[in-house]
């Protein structure tokens, strides 16, 4: 803008700024309105879609997960409330609440055995064993149900150790050392003090300390029965096929 | 799943650390519980009444994972059963253990039902007949350990349901039911 001298000039400049601002606000408003409208359309269509594919959403875990993804993108959370339209329409809230309760039950039942840390895969297998086979459950479903459990503040959490996902149901904090050992144990289901020292380049004190903590937390079990006489530390949470609760 | 004859072994039987006594209390309690259940289950289905700690016993080792229970562990699991009244040491040295998958009182009830079912309310039988006679064939009493049977009979005797008397041969005793 070219500057003109005097009070008149300043006033004109201020008026012009106001005008620009107004126009700008208008444009922004029109844009948001349009956006809102688009979102509203999208939502209606999503609802219609959901209604149409109700059965698929219920029965097919892959479809369900894709549906959730779509919902997340438009800011709809079908699990946010059990009273809302979505819950009524799909009963999907109940599905996850029920799943959550079963997850808690399994975590509690297996806790004496695995110290409150369970492999996500194994959790799924145990869940499927409980459910009648008409309802398939995916790991994605489990993760969703667990994320809903967080509001209970009871320390339900999914942690990643190496390639595996573990579900933690005890408030124990696992530090980096613990995680590294759990990761190492994934290969065979157990570690020895020697192996920890060698593979992680730790001092033997550090290795023994960390293993003792894991033992005290109930996450590890010792095994002195091998021919070579070396003590093995087994981790029920990373080895499959070790859960004693076969049919609950 | 691994099997012993027609007995289905639980998963934990293939998990090596369960063959080492666990030092942490909670873990150990769980371990002892699992072994107690397994021993009782196995003895019940296989009709085993006495376990010798120093003898070969199918549950004490698992060749598949090359693990076996130490003497200390065997004694710990059986002692846990003893403290619950589900087993009894037969000697001071804890080398032989009587397994009571039915408590003595339950065995007494089984005898009581057996007598009623067979109309033996006022009959006389020898102890050997109860263990291996025609009447008990196909019932749980068939092949029952003599020590357990005598204990159960004494329970009934105390209640006045029967009288035990010496038989003709020195080592056999007779029972007169009066139910």
HADDOCK unambig.tbl for C-alpha pairs under 7 A between the chains (distance, minus, plus):
assign (segid A and resid 112 and name CA) (segid B and resid 26 and name CA) 6.95 0.50 0.50
assign (segid A and resid 112 and name CA) (segid B and resid 27 and name CA) 6.39 0.50 0.50
assign (segid A and resid 112 and name CA) (segid B and resid 30 and name CA) 6.20 0.50 0.50
assign (segid A and resid 113 and name CA) (segid B and resid 27 and name CA) 6.90 0.50 0.50
assign (segid A and resid 113 and name CA) (segid B and resid 30 and name CA) 6.90 0.50 0.50
assign (segid A and resid 215 and name CA) (segid B and resid 24 and name CA) 6.99 0.50 0.50
assign (segid A and resid 216 and name CA) (segid B and resid 24 and name CA) 6.06 0.50 0.50
assign (segid A and resid 218 and name CA) (segid B and resid 27 and name CA) 6.03 0.50 0.50
assign (segid A and resid 221 and name CA) (segid B and resid 17 and name CA) 5.87 0.50 0.50
assign (segid A and resid 221 and name CA) (segid B and resid 22 and name CA) 6.68 0.50 0.50
assign (segid A and resid 222 and name CA) (segid B and resid 17 and name CA) 5.51 0.50 0.50
assign (segid A and resid 222 and name CA) (segid B and resid 20 and name CA) 6.81 0.50 0.50
assign (segid A and resid 222 and name CA) (segid B and resid 22 and name CA) 6.49 0.50 0.50
assign (segid A and resid 223 and name CA) (segid B and resid 16 and name CA) 6.26 0.50 0.50
assign (segid A and resid 223 and name CA) (segid B and resid 17 and name CA) 4.26 0.50 0.50
assign (segid A and resid 223 and name CA) (segid B and resid 20 and name CA) 5.37 0.50 0.50
assign (segid A and resid 224 and name CA) (segid B and resid 20 and name CA) 6.04 0.50 0.50
assign (segid A and resid 225 and name CA) (segid B and resid 20 and name CA) 6.66 0.50 0.50
assign (segid A and resid 225 and name CA) (segid B and resid 67 and name CA) 5.66 0.50 0.50
assign (segid A and resid 226 and name CA) (segid B and resid 67 and name CA) 6.94 0.50 0.50
assign (segid A and resid 234 and name CA) (segid B and resid 17 and name CA) 6.77 0.50 0.50
assign (segid A and resid 241 and name CA) (segid B and resid 11 and name CA) 6.77 0.50 0.50
assign (segid A and resid 242 and name CA) (segid B and resid 11 and name CA) 5.81 0.50 0.50
assign (segid A and resid 242 and name CA) (segid B and resid 12 and name CA) 5.82 0.50 0.50
assign (segid A and resid 242 and name CA) (segid B and resid 15 and name CA) 6.17 0.50 0.50
assign (segid A and resid 243 and name CA) (segid B and resid 11 and name CA) 6.65 0.50 0.50
assign (segid A and resid 243 and name CA) (segid B and resid 12 and name CA) 6.96 0.50 0.50
assign (segid A and resid 244 and name CA) (segid B and resid 10 and name CA) 6.74 0.50 0.50
assign (segid A and resid 244 and name CA) (segid B and resid 11 and name CA) 5.53 0.50 0.50
assign (segid A and resid 244 and name CA) (segid B and resid 12 and name CA) 5.67 0.50 0.50
